[in-house]
Amino acid sequence: MRVLILGAGVIGVTTAYELANAGHQITVIDRQSKPSMETSFGNAGLISPGHSFAWTTPKLPGNLMKSLFQKQQVFRFKPHWSPGLIRWGLRFLQQCTSENMKTNT
C-alpha cells in the first residue's frame, strides 16, 4: 500500500517507520527542510495524555481579557477581523461552560 504522511514530527516519523517496516511504500511531506522542526521541536516531542485538559473552561473568557493587558501575556494573537474568525471565536466562547468542560476533557 502507498501511504502519504503529512508532517515529519515525532508522530509522523514514527508512523512512517512502523508502516515502512510493515512493507508499505511511505512518503512523508513536511513544510520544513528537516524532521521535527515545528511542533515536535517546540514541545520536545512530549505527548502526555495526563496533561490534556479542555481550554474551554468557565474562567477562560475573563482570563483572556485580563491577559490582554498584562506585560507577560499567557495568550497572544494578532486579530484579523474576518467573519470566519469571529464565528469561530463565538463558538469557542460558547463552549466555556462547566458542563462542556467536563464533556470535552
VENKANOR-V516761 format. One record per backbone hydrogen bond with DSSP energy under -1.0 kcal/mol. NH is the residue of the N-H (numbers start at 1). CO is the residue of the C=O. If there is no record, write none. Layout:
nh=[NH/NH]
co=[CO/CO]
//
This chain:
nh=[3/5/7/13/14/15/16/17/18/19/20/21/22/23/24/25/27/29/36/42/43/45/46/51/52/57/60/63/64/65/66/67/68/69/70/82/86/87/88/89/90/91/92/93/94/95/96/97/101/102/103/104]
co=[25/27/29/9/10/11/12/13/14/15/16/17/18/20/19/1/3/5/8/38/39/40/43/48/49/55/57/59/60/61/62/63/64/66/67/80/82/83/84/85/86/87/88/89/90/92/93/95/97/98/99/100]
//
